[in-house]
Amino acid sequence: MSDFSFVGKPTPMIDGGAKVTGKLKYTADLKIPGLLNARFVLSTYPHAKINGIDKEEALAVPGVQAVVTAKDLPDMPPVSRTKLMLARDRVLFVGHPVAVVLADTETAAADGAELVMVDYEPLPAATNIDEAMAEDAPLVWPNGRVSGAGDEAAHGADAGDSGDDDKEDEEKPSNIAGTSKTVKGDVEKAFADADVIIERTFETPMVHQSSIETQRVIAQPNPITDGVTIWGSMQSPFGTRLEVAETLGIPESDVQVHAMPVGGAFGAKFGLYEPLVALLAVHVGQPVRLTLTRSEELLTTNPSPPLRFTAKVGFKNDGILAAMQANVICDSGVYPTGLGGFSAFQFAAFYPCENLLLESTNVLTFKQSVAAYRAPTAPTAFMAIETIMDEAAEKLGMDPIDLRIMNAAKEGDTIPDGSEFPVIGMIETLEAAKEHPLWKNREESKKQGRGVGVAIGGWMGGLEPGAAVCKLNRDGVLQVQLGAADLSGTPTTFTMLAAETFGVDPDKIRFVYSDTNSGPYAGGVGGSKTTYTLGNAVIRAAEDARQQTFAIAAEEFEVSAEDLEIVDGKVQVKGYPDRSLDLGAIAGKAMTFGGKYDPVHGSGRQSVTDRAPSFAAQIAEVEVDEETGEVNLVNLAVIQEVGRALNPMAVEGQMHGGATQGVGWALYEEMRYDDDGQLLSGSWMDYAVPDAVQAAPIHTHIVEIPSISGPFGARGVGEPPIIPTMGAIANAVADAAGIRMTQAPMTAPRVLEALQSKN
Amino acid sequence: MSDFSFVGKPTPMIDGGAKVTGKLKYTADLKIPGLLNARFVLSTYPHAKINGIDKEEALAVPGVQAVVTAKDLPDMPPVSRTKLMLARDRVLFVGHPVAVVLADTETAAADGAELVMVDYEPLPAATNIDEAMAEDAPLVWPNGRVSGAGDEAAHGADAGDSGDDDKEDEEKPSNIAGTSKTVKGDVEKAFADADVIIERTFETPMVHQSSIETQRVIAQPNPITDGVTIWGSMQSPFGTRLEVAETLGIPESDVQVHAMPVGGAFGAKFGLYEPLVALLAVHVGQPVRLTLTRSEELLTTNPSPPLRFTAKVGFKNDGILAAMQANVICDSGVYPTGLGGFSAFQFAAFYPCENLLLESTNVLTFKQSVAAYRAPTAPTAFMAIETIMDEAAEKLGMDPIDLRIMNAAKEGDTIPDGSEFPVIGMIETLEAAKEHPLWKNREESKKQGRGVGVAIGGWMGGLEPGAAVCKLNRDGVLQVQLGAADLSGTPTTFTMLAAETFGVDPDKIRFVYSDTNSGPYAGGVGGSKTTYTLGNAVIRAAEDARQQTFAIAAEEFEVSAEDLEIVDGKVQVKGYPDRSLDLGAIAGKAMTFGGKYDPVHGSGRQSVTDRAPSFAAQIAEVEVDEETGEVNLVNLAVIQEVGRALNPMAVEGQMHGGATQGVGWALYEEMRYDDDGQLLSGSWMDYAVPDAVQAAPIHTHIVEIPSISGPFGARGVGEPPIIPTMGAIANAVADAAGIRMTQAPMTAPRVLEALQSKN
C-alpha cells in the first residue's frame, strides 16, 4: 500500500462540497430560452381501447402550446419501451402515457394535462404472471411478440448468461415473452443420489430504484442540422445518442448528448423517455423538458421485475453440492426482458456444480415494463441460494460459512457459461466473515434474543471499451477528459489514478466530463465496470501525457527521457534538482506561437476482456417481535472483496449504499398492484424506502485480492453490497425465530403469518 | 491533382447555408439566465483627470443593477490594454472606458450610461506622433513605460522580426515606447556607390478591421469553482483563457472558454475586453455580456496603427539592389507595440540586399491602442518598397516586373533575421503576373486613358503547435475535433483533409469545435497559419484513426492491416469486395458492452517549424479623374501562390476578401482624429469601407509551388492578398496620371492636390 502516493488513501469526494451546498447544477437547473415543459396524461386503466382524445379544453389553458398524441408522431413499430412512446389505440398499463401537454410553465402543463379528455373503453387485463399465463388470457401483444432488448446487457449479464437463448413460441401468440434453459450433467440422477434436498419457492416484488432525482431530460432541435441536443440525468450518454438517433432516423453523429450530474440512477437511467422528448422537440421545433414527479416516477418508469424463484438444491452428506435446479418466472410488464434467465444463471454461478438445470420464463403483463436495478435480479437469486445454504447447513449439522467455503468458486473453476474463473476472492471473503465479531459473537446475540444470519453475493462485473484524454496546461494542471456520465464518485477515484500515474498531487488534476461530440467514447456507467475498465484508459492517457512531457523536457535538458522524474510539480533530471522545469512551463513551451514541441495531449484506450468477479458477504443481526412480526435490524456487517480499494472512503460509501438498498429489499420496499392493475404504493408515503434509522448500523470490512486487469488491481464495487442483504436478514430471522421467510419484503404481517404457521 | 479525391476540388462552405440563412448562432444570440448587459461610459477627453464619478442617477434607472468603476475592481498594474480595464484617475484617450453600467436590459444599461456623471479636469494631450515626440510633450505614462506585448507575435512576426530588440530609454520618461535597429553591410557606402536612389516618405492612417460583428463577450462565474466560463467572438480561445486566468489570479484550467462563431476578426479579436468582463461577472456574481455598438467599436477597440514610413533604396544601373534603408515611426496609441519594427522588417524581407539599415520608433499617443489587422503593417511596408520598385524601373528603363524578378527572394537566400528561405514561389508569382492579360494589355488600357500598376506582397506565415482528435462513430461518420476558433472557412478545408486521409466522402466527416476544457490545444486563428499547421494535426489524427480502424478489421478478417482498404464507406480486404465491413459496424464492435476492441480515437499532434512564405501579386487598372482627383478602380487581378489550393473556392474567397480590404486601405478607409484627439470618422457613415462596386471586379489566378510541411503542400493564404493592393493602385495611378501618391487613402482631394502640384 505504501508504494502508492494517493491510491488507497481515503479521499473525500472532490465534488462533495458542491453537491451538499446545492452549487452543483442538475438538469432541472438548466434554463433554456423557449423551453416548453412537458406533462404526461397517464392511463388510468391497465388495458383499454382509446376511442378518442379531446385536446380542446387543454389547449384553451393559457400557456399551453400543444397537446401531442401518438397520432402526431411517427408510427414506429413498438419494439421496445423506449420506442413505445405514447399509447397508440390501446393503453397497456396504468401509467401508460397517452398524451403530452407542452406548455410555457410547469403549472400550465399540469393544468392542461388535467383537461385532456381520453375516451377509454376498458378491456380485460392480466396484471400478474398467473393471470397472464392462463389459457385465454388477454394478450399484451395480440399480434405477436415484440422483441425487447434485455436491459441486463448493460449490467454485465450477457457474457455470463445461461447457455440457451430465449426461445420464441412461434405458433400461437401468448404472453410468454421467452424462455431459457441451461442443462449440465444429470440433474435427475443427482437429486436421486443426494442426501439432503431443499426446495423452496421465493417471491420478490417489483422494487423501484428510487433515485432522489426523478427521470428528466431536455431536448433541443439543432438550428442547423436535423439533429438534436439532449441534456439529461442519464447513465449512458453514448447509448442515449444511439437510441435518439435511431428514433429520429438520423446519424448518431448529429445527436449531441450532455450527460448532466446525476442524482441517483441505479440502472434506471440507461434510457427511457429521451427518444420521445427528442421527437417532441423536433415536432414543435422548440426545446422541450420532461421532469417526472415522484408519483409519475413510480407509475411510468422501469423498476425491477417481480420474480417467482423456485429453487431446489441437493447435497451429499459431506456438504458437497450434488445438484442445483432453478425455475424463474419473471414478470416483465409490457415488454420482454431476459432478466429471468439472468437470475437463474446467478443462482448457480458461484457455487460450481456438476449437475444443473436452470429454466426461466419471462411473462408479459399489463404493467409498466421493467429494467435493471443495481445487480439486477441478483438479490432474489442469492436470497434463494443463500437461504438454502443456511437451511442445508442446519440439516447437515455444519457451520454455514464452512459449507459455503467448501462449495465456493475459486480460480480455474468453470462458470455455467463454460468459461473459467480468474483469480477471485470468494473464499477469502467468507473467511473474513467468519472472523467478523458479529459472526463470532453470535451466541451472545442469541442470548439477547436476537438472531444472526450470513449470506454472500457475487457479481461477474461488466466490460466495455472506452478511452480517455489527458492534456497538460500552462498552470501545471493535467486536465483529464472522459465522455462518461459523472456518477457514483468516479471523478474522485479517477483523479487519484491520474495523479498517481502522472506524478502530481490530486489538486493538480482537473476532471472534464465532455458531451458526446467532444468526449472520448465510454460505455454506460453501471454494472460495476466504470472504474474497472475506464480507470485503465485514464491510467494509459496519463502515462502517455507523462511520456510526452518527458519528451519535451528531455530535449530541453539534452538528456534521455529515462533520466527524468517528476517531483513537486517539476520535471527534473534525476539527481540534479537544480536542473528542473515546472510542468506548466513545459506545457507552455508547446502552447505558444512558434513553439517547437507538440502539445501534451495524451490518449488512453482500453478494451479489457478479463473479468474480475467480486464478492460481498453480509452478517445481519436482528430482533423479531413475536407479537407483531416486526423485524428490527440491529447490526449489519458488510465484508467486501474489492481487489484494491483505490479510495477506501468511496468504496465504503458503495458498501453503505448497497447494503441500505438491500435492507429496503429485505424489509420495506414493494410496488404493490391490486387485482385491477392499480399501483397501491404510488408515492413515497406508501412506498417505503428505508431511512437512516431503519438501515441499522452498517459495519464495513474491506478484503483485497487484486484483479488481473483492474487499475492497480481494483475490481468493480458497486453491485455486490446489495446482493446478499435479503438472504442474510432472512437467515437471521430464521436464527432468531425459527421461520424461513421466502417472500420479500419481510414485513411484520408476513413474518407474523409465518410465526403463526410455525406455532 | 487527379491523385486526390477531394483535395483541390472547389467545395462550398459546409456552414455557408447556416450562415446566410441566419441559422448559425453567434454570441449575441446566446440567452443566459440572469444575464446583465454591460454598457460603457466612455471618455470624451483625450486626456483628463477624473475628479469624481457620480453613479447615483444611473443607479436610479429601473433595471440598472450596478455601476462599476476602476475603484471597484482590483488595482492591477496597467501593463497592457487587456489589463487596463477601466480608467483609474486619468483618462488617456477619447473612448477610454471610465465606468460600466450593468443592467437587466440593453436599454436600461444605455440609459444608465448616459446618466453617469464624470467630473473631468482636462489635461494637455499629444494625439499624434509629432506632438508626442516633441520636447516637454504631455506623457501618456509619466511614471515610466509600461511593457506591452506586441500583437504582431500572434501574426507571425516574431521569428522574422528585425535583429535588435526594442531598446528602452531608461533615463527620462518620454512617449518613445521603444526603438529597433537592424544593420547589415555598409549602407552609407552602398548608397554612395548606387546609380539610382529613390527616397520617399509614406503615410498610412489608423485603419479599422471593420468586422461585421463587433467585439462581444459573455462571462459567467462558475458556480462551483472560483473560475469563469467565457463565450465570445474571438480568434484565440486558449490565449483568452490564459489572459482571463492571469487577470482573475486563478489557474487557467479553471477558465472555460467557448469560442463562438465569429462574424469577422482580422486580427482584432486576439483578446481585448474578455478579462474585464470576467472581472465584472465575478464582481457581481452574475453572468455579464458586453456588446459594443459600431460607434464604440470604432472608438474603443484596437485598430491598426498609423505609420510614417521613410524609405530609401539604391540600385545599380543593371537593376541590382545596392542598399535599402527604412525608418518607421509607429503611432502606438496608449500602449506600446513592436509593430514599427515589424513593418521595417517586411520592407526588406523579400528583396535580399547586402546593405540594410532598418530603424523604427514606436511612439505613445493619447489615442486608443493598436493591434494587428490582416498582415499587420505589411500593406504600408509594401506600398513603400513596391512604389519605389516601380519608380526605379521607370528611371532604369526596365520592365517593372523584370526588375522585381531580378531582385526577388528564392530558396536559399538569406532572410534579414539570418535564416534561409525554404522553397518559395515569389519569382513564379511575378512570372504569372507578367503573363496576366491585365498586364499584357496595359498598352490598350493606356489608350483608354487608364493606368495599370503592379505590386507584390509577401508573408512569412505563422507557426504554432496544435492537436486534433478523430473519432469513428457507429454511423460510419468520422468526428474531427479541434479546440481552435471556427474562422474563415477552415472547417470546410479540414473536412476535405480528413476525408482525403481517412478515405471517406466529406459528408461522412463531422467537425466539432470544442471549448478549451474539451478541445485539443490550438493556437489563435490568424497569421495565415491555421490550415498550414493544424491541417497537419487533422491529417495525423485521421491517419491514426484509419490505422486503428484497420487494426479492428484486420483481426475480424484475420488478415494483415496492409491488406485492407477503405472503399465506399467499407473496409475491405484488397481484391475481395465481398470480405468487407461497414465503417460504422467496425466502430460498433468497440462501442458496445463487452466489446473486445479499443474504440477508434485517433490523435494528431504537430509542431511544424518549417516556414512557408507565400506571395500575392496584384495588377490594378485605374482611371484618374483629372478634374476631381477621383480614382476609379476598373479591374484588379490577384495572382497568388498558395502552395496547394486545398479548396480553390475558399482560397479565392480569401483572395477576394483580402484584395477588397486592400482597396479600402488604398482608396477609402481612414480613422481621422482632429487635433483635439476626437475621432471624426466614428461611424460607418463617416468611415468608408468599400462596397461591392467600389471594390471593382477582382480576377483571381492561383499559382501552386508546394511547401515542405503544409498539408498536401499548402501554404497560408489569408494575409498575402491584402498586402500589395495599395502599392499596385498607387503604381496604377502613377501610370495613369504621372503622380506618385505617398499618402493613403488616395482620396480625391489628395490626388487632386498631387495633380495640381505636378502641373
Interface residues (C-beta under 8 A of the other chain):
Chain A: D15 A18 K23 L24 K25 K31 I32 P33 A153 A154 D158 A159 P223 I224 F238 L242 A245 P251 E252 S253 D254 G462 L463 E464 P465 G466 A467 V469 K471 N473 R474 D475 G476 V477 Q479 Q481 R510 V512 S514 D515 N517 S518 G519 P520 Y521 G523 G524 G527 Q548 A590 M591 T592 F593 G594 G595 K596 Y597 D598 P599 H601 S603 R605 Q606 S607 T609
Chain B: D15 A18 K23 L24 K25 K31 I32 P33 A153 A154 D158 A159 P223 I224 F238 L242 A245 P251 E252 S253 D254 G462 L463 E464 P465 G466 A467 V469 K471 N473 R474 D475 V477 Q479 Q481 R510 V512 S514 D515 N517 S518 G519 P520 Y521 G523 G524 G527 Q548 A590 M591 T592 F593 G594 G595 K596 Y597 D598 P599 H601 S603 R605 Q606 S607 T609
